Amino acid sequence: MGRISRFADAEDRYALALLKTLPVRLDGLHIVLDCAHGAAAGVSPRVFVTLVPR
């Protein structure tokens, strides 16, 4: 029915896809994140740190 493909850069691809769909900056917002039982836990901190510069 389908094929399984493994990508060494899968997290990087996912992070870039998320960054393309989210607003450019999230300054001043309070964010609650549901990581879908850990599925997005590895990439989420990197994405949100990028969107909220310090």
PyMOL CGO cylinders between C-alpha atoms (Angstrom):
from pymol import cmd
from pymol.cgo import CYLINDER

trace = [
    CYLINDER, 0.00, 0.00, 0.00, 2.69, 2.46, 0.90, 0.3, 1, 1, 1, 1, 1, 1,
    CYLINDER, 2.69, 2.46, 0.90, 6.36, 2.80, 1.53, 0.3, 1, 1, 1, 1, 1, 1,
    CYLINDER, 6.36, 2.80, 1.53, 8.32, 3.83, 4.57, 0.3, 1, 1, 1, 1, 1, 1,
    CYLINDER, 8.32, 3.83, 4.57, 11.06, 6.32, 3.93, 0.3, 1, 1, 1, 1, 1, 1,
    CYLINDER, 11.06, 6.32, 3.93, 13.62, 7.42, 6.48, 0.3, 1, 1, 1, 1, 1, 1,
    CYLINDER, 13.62, 7.42, 6.48, 15.28, 10.80, 6.29, 0.3, 1, 1, 1, 1, 1, 1,
    CYLINDER, 15.28, 10.80, 6.29, 18.27, 11.79, 8.40, 0.3, 1, 1, 1, 1, 1, 1,
    CYLINDER, 18.27, 11.79, 8.40, 17.10, 15.41, 8.23, 0.3, 1, 1, 1, 1, 1, 1,
    CYLINDER, 17.10, 15.41, 8.23, 13.42, 14.72, 8.99, 0.3, 1, 1, 1, 1, 1, 1,
    CYLINDER, 13.42, 14.72, 8.99, 13.35, 17.00, 12.06, 0.3, 1, 1, 1, 1, 1, 1,
    CYLINDER, 13.35, 17.00, 12.06, 14.95, 19.82, 10.09, 0.3, 1, 1, 1, 1, 1, 1,
    CYLINDER, 14.95, 19.82, 10.09, 12.41, 19.41, 7.29, 0.3, 1, 1, 1, 1, 1, 1,
    CYLINDER, 12.41, 19.41, 7.29, 9.56, 19.40, 9.79, 0.3, 1, 1, 1, 1, 1, 1,
    CYLINDER, 9.56, 19.40, 9.79, 10.90, 22.51, 11.57, 0.3, 1, 1, 1, 1, 1, 1,
    CYLINDER, 10.90, 22.51, 11.57, 11.15, 24.38, 8.27, 0.3, 1, 1, 1, 1, 1, 1,
    CYLINDER, 11.15, 24.38, 8.27, 7.61, 23.37, 7.32, 0.3, 1, 1, 1, 1, 1, 1,
    CYLINDER, 7.61, 23.37, 7.32, 6.32, 24.64, 10.66, 0.3, 1, 1, 1, 1, 1, 1,
    CYLINDER, 6.32, 24.64, 10.66, 8.19, 27.92, 10.33, 0.3, 1, 1, 1, 1, 1, 1,
    CYLINDER, 8.19, 27.92, 10.33, 6.60, 28.49, 6.92, 0.3, 1, 1, 1, 1, 1, 1,
    CYLINDER, 6.60, 28.49, 6.92, 3.08, 28.11, 8.36, 0.3, 1, 1, 1, 1, 1, 1,
    CYLINDER, 3.08, 28.11, 8.36, 3.45, 30.17, 11.55, 0.3, 1, 1, 1, 1, 1, 1,
    CYLINDER, 3.45, 30.17, 11.55, 3.53, 33.96, 11.94, 0.3, 1, 1, 1, 1, 1, 1,
    CYLINDER, 3.53, 33.96, 11.94, 6.94, 35.55, 11.67, 0.3, 1, 1, 1, 1, 1, 1,
    CYLINDER, 6.94, 35.55, 11.67, 7.12, 36.60, 15.32, 0.3, 1, 1, 1, 1, 1, 1,
    CYLINDER, 7.12, 36.60, 15.32, 5.26, 35.61, 18.45, 0.3, 1, 1, 1, 1, 1, 1,
    CYLINDER, 5.26, 35.61, 18.45, 6.48, 38.38, 20.76, 0.3, 1, 1, 1, 1, 1, 1,
    CYLINDER, 6.48, 38.38, 20.76, 4.14, 39.05, 23.67, 0.3, 1, 1, 1, 1, 1, 1,
    CYLINDER, 4.14, 39.05, 23.67, 2.04, 35.92, 23.20, 0.3, 1, 1, 1, 1, 1, 1,
    CYLINDER, 2.04, 35.92, 23.20, 1.59, 33.17, 25.75, 0.3, 1, 1, 1, 1, 1, 1,
    CYLINDER, 1.59, 33.17, 25.75, 1.77, 29.80, 24.00, 0.3, 1, 1, 1, 1, 1, 1,
    CYLINDER, 1.77, 29.80, 24.00, 0.54, 26.42, 25.19, 0.3, 1, 1, 1, 1, 1, 1,
    CYLINDER, 0.54, 26.42, 25.19, 1.86, 23.52, 23.14, 0.3, 1, 1, 1, 1, 1, 1,
    CYLINDER, 1.86, 23.52, 23.14, 0.48, 20.00, 22.97, 0.3, 1, 1, 1, 1, 1, 1,
    CYLINDER, 0.48, 20.00, 22.97, 3.32, 17.84, 21.63, 0.3, 1, 1, 1, 1, 1, 1,
    CYLINDER, 3.32, 17.84, 21.63, 1.05, 14.96, 20.62, 0.3, 1, 1, 1, 1, 1, 1,
    CYLINDER, 1.05, 14.96, 20.62, 2.42, 12.48, 23.17, 0.3, 1, 1, 1, 1, 1, 1,
    CYLINDER, 2.42, 12.48, 23.17, 5.97, 13.55, 22.43, 0.3, 1, 1, 1, 1, 1, 1,
    CYLINDER, 5.97, 13.55, 22.43, 5.90, 13.43, 18.63, 0.3, 1, 1, 1, 1, 1, 1,
    CYLINDER, 5.90, 13.43, 18.63, 6.83, 17.08, 18.29, 0.3, 1, 1, 1, 1, 1, 1,
    CYLINDER, 6.83, 17.08, 18.29, 8.82, 17.44, 21.51, 0.3, 1, 1, 1, 1, 1, 1,
    CYLINDER, 8.82, 17.44, 21.51, 12.18, 17.28, 19.77, 0.3, 1, 1, 1, 1, 1, 1,
    CYLINDER, 12.18, 17.28, 19.77, 11.55, 19.98, 17.20, 0.3, 1, 1, 1, 1, 1, 1,
    CYLINDER, 11.55, 19.98, 17.20, 9.14, 22.34, 19.00, 0.3, 1, 1, 1, 1, 1, 1,
    CYLINDER, 9.14, 22.34, 19.00, 11.65, 24.15, 21.24, 0.3, 1, 1, 1, 1, 1, 1,
    CYLINDER, 11.65, 24.15, 21.24, 13.84, 24.94, 18.23, 0.3, 1, 1, 1, 1, 1, 1,
    CYLINDER, 13.84, 24.94, 18.23, 10.89, 26.31, 16.25, 0.3, 1, 1, 1, 1, 1, 1,
    CYLINDER, 10.89, 26.31, 16.25, 9.55, 28.51, 19.05, 0.3, 1, 1, 1, 1, 1, 1,
    CYLINDER, 9.55, 28.51, 19.05, 12.98, 29.85, 19.99, 0.3, 1, 1, 1, 1, 1, 1,
    CYLINDER, 12.98, 29.85, 19.99, 13.34, 30.92, 16.35, 0.3, 1, 1, 1, 1, 1, 1,
    CYLINDER, 13.34, 30.92, 16.35, 9.97, 32.71, 16.42, 0.3, 1, 1, 1, 1, 1, 1,
    CYLINDER, 9.97, 32.71, 16.42, 10.56, 34.55, 19.71, 0.3, 1, 1, 1, 1, 1, 1,
    CYLINDER, 10.56, 34.55, 19.71, 13.95, 36.27, 19.56, 0.3, 1, 1, 1, 1, 1, 1,
    CYLINDER, 13.95, 36.27, 19.56, 15.53, 37.24, 22.87, 0.3, 1, 1, 1, 1, 1, 1,
]
cmd.load_cgo(trace, "trace")
